[in-house]
Amino acid sequence: DDTLYISGMLGLENGQVPSDPAQEARNVLNAIQGTLEEAGMSMDDLVYVQIFCSDVSHYDAFNAVYRTYFSQEFPARAFIGAGTLLFDARFEIQAIAVKRP
């Protein structure tokens, strides 16, 4: 199957939330990128991304990092304000990727 479902990804460092929201965004996106690479895919194979954020004031910081991970068009995306996330993370991501021919 050419579809990969990713869920519950966090951007922790040694089990801790980084003090910098941008670093946390990089960490979680790097984790997703690594998972995709293990499946023979890239960030450009993502077709849907859902970001849960405990404080939507981090929207701009997240987007500044997010946009650097794609070389083609961005996937469909939802950025959702949420309550407290696991381990007090700021961001939790789930995504769907489909291998492009």
DAWOFEN-V801441 format. One record per helix or strand of 3 or more residues. SS is the DSSP state (helix for helix, strand for strand). FROM is the first residue (numbers start at 0). LEN is the number of residues. If there is no record, write none. Layout:
# DAWOFEN-V801441
SS/FROM/LEN + SS/FROM/LEN
This chain:
# DAWOFEN-V801441
strand/2/7 + helix/20/18 + helix/42/3 + strand/45/8 + helix/55/14 + strand/75/6 + helix/85/3 + strand/90/8
